[in-house]
């Protein structure tokens, strides 16, 4: 199985914005496997299935929560048979 991990910098738009940890609600999106948020730094990491959800979907969800996404970096992760085939 091939999954992807995206690292994002999350920021509050204003004093009325929800706390940064509200971005963790991204787990409600179909295709998101796990998500971690560091409220102190605003760093968020999401592991997801790109066949079911896109980075654009993730960014839109976070922005809909009243937060801003400052930067995005993506990494492909191979697991199981796909990873063994790539190394063998």
Secondary structure by P-SEA (a helix, b strand, c coil): cbbbbbbbbbbbccccccccccccccccccccccccccccccbbbbbbccccccaaaaaaaaaaacccccbbbbbbbbccaaaaaaac
